[in-house]
């Protein structure tokens, strides 16, 4: 999904994107997203701007998803979620401020498993193989 008219959500809010931006802006060598948030907390090396941009982009993504398909729940996963204590409450609060009444019912949570997408895809393939779900609608 495009977030700013030209960049995809993955290029703006993934852990890889945050690490790349931190290296470009601050010329620091970080290995993971948690380090970016920790360094921002302890120093003034220009990380606040990319963290605020990240939080804003994640909020916009969640709003776009909610306005488009109005899910009951959105489950967030990936490496960046390992640092959720630094940003997730801010994102959810901003989501609630900007959302319409209907979207306020959407639950935003995080995946418990390390690789939920891979596990979900494997379960879907297994389920299709065992014919436990219909893959197309019959007329």
N, C-alpha and C positions, 0 to 999 in steps of 0.2 A: 504494500500500500504506500502511495506517495504521501509524504507529510508536509512538504513545503513547496509542492508543485514540481519538484525535480529530483528529490532524493527519496529513496525507499526507507521504510522504517528500519530495516536491517542496517542500512548504512548510517543511520543517525542514532539508534538507541541500543545497539548490540554492545556486548562487552568489548569486542574487537574494535568497534568504532570509537568507544570511549578511550581505550588504551592508545589508539592511533592519534586521536586529538590531543591527549595529554602529552604525548611525546612531541607532537608538532608545536604546541603552544608553550609548554614549559621546559622542553628539552630535558625531560627526565626519563629514566628507564624504569618502567613499571611492568610487572609480570601479570597482574590481575586487577580487576576493577576495585576490589577492596582496598588495595594500596592507594588508588586515586582518591577515594573518599577519606582514607586515613590521612594522607598528605594534605588534603584540603582542610581538614579539621585542625591540623597542627601548624600550618604555615600559610604564607600568602604568595604562592607561586603561580597564580593565574588559573587555578583549577575551578574556582567558584563559577566562572562564566560557563564552562562546558558542562558542569554539573547542573546548573539551572536550565541550560538549553536541553540537556538530556531529560530532565524531569518534565519540562514543558512539552517536548516531543512525545514522551510516553503518555502524558495526559491527553494530548491531541489524538494519538493512536487509539487509546481506549474510548474516547468520545466518538471517533469515526466508526469504530466497530459497533459501538452501542447504537448509534443513530442508524447504521446500515442494517443490522440484523437483530437488534434488541435481544441479546442473549440473557438468560437468567444468571449465568455465571461466566466469568472470564478467568482462566487459570494461566498465570504467568510462569514461564520457566526460562531456562538458560543460565549461563554463567553469571550474568549481571544480577540475577535474583539472589545469589549468594551474599550480596551486599545490601539486601533489601532494607535492613534496619536504618540505613542512611538516607533512603529516599521514598520508600513505599507509602508511608503515612502522608507525606507531603503531596504525593501524586494522587492518592485517593481523596484527600481533602479538596484539592483543586478540581478533581473530577466531579465531586459532589457540588461544588460551587457553580461549575459551568454547565452541568447537565440539566436537562429538563426533568419534570416530575417523573415521567415514565422511566427514564434511565436511572433514577435514584434507586430503583429496585434491583439493579444489576449488582451482583456480588463480585468483588475483585479479590482473588486469593492467589496463592503461589503453589506451585507443584511441590509435592513431597518427595517425589522420586528424582534421581539425578538426571535421567534422560527420558522425560515423559513422552516426547514426540516419537522417539524410536520405539519405546515400549508400546505406545498406542498404535503405531503403524503395524507392528508385529502382531498385536492382538486383533487388529482389523483384518489383516491377511489371514490369520488363523480362523477367525470367525467366518470370513467369506468362504474359505476352504471347507469348513464344516457346515456351511449353508445356514448359519444361525441368524443372518440378516438378509433382507432382500436388497439386491443391488440396483434394481430398477423397478419402476412402477408399471404394472400390467394394466392395460385398458380393457 
